[in-house]
Amino acid sequence: MPIEAEGIVMRIRLKYGVLGRGRTRRLYMYIRDKLGYNPDELFKPPLYYTCFNDKCIIHKGSGKYFRATKLYEDGWIGVIMDKHVYPSPIIYERIYHERGFRAAIIVGDRGVRAFLYGNDILPESIIREYPPLDSGVAVVDHSDHRVIGVALRVKHEGSYYYRNIYDLGMFLRVWG
């Protein structure tokens, strides 16, 4: 499906289907083990995926009536980035509203702006960390406690920073 913007033609490969058992299981385990929440309270299989090139979104609902708008109608559950599965900001926020923060970092204004432009989170931008931090963590805006994406903790020269896995600005940068 070609898209033209400002004289530049960009090809987008659209792919969709049923999310496999392995990825569904990994998403369930992350939500259960890292976030301490019962995934059955959030969604039931089967889950579906829609990929735009190599960026994939996990959602409820699909089938022969598939349209890209169903991503929004039926609930965005997560993303597949670099072959790993991560919950969506919607899922994180629901869990945090009910149970408080886990597997999250609270980030100041400067870090939020940088992160939404695709950059990593540096130690000086972190206001607070909520373990476990050993796998993907939600990046939370300190001003309104909204989840703006997911990052991965990386050790570098004796300290840690958080590598951007995905952020809400990605959708504008990649598909906007």
Secondary structure, 3 states (H helix, E strand, C coil): CEEEECCEEEECCEEEEECCHHHHHHHHHHHHHHCCCCHHHCCCCCCEEEEECCEEEEECCCCCCCCCCHHHHCCEEEEEECCEEEECHHHHHHHHHHHCCCCEEEECHHHHHHHHCCCCECHHHEEEEECCCCCCEEEEECCCCCEEEEEEEEEECCEEEEEEEEECCHHHHHHC
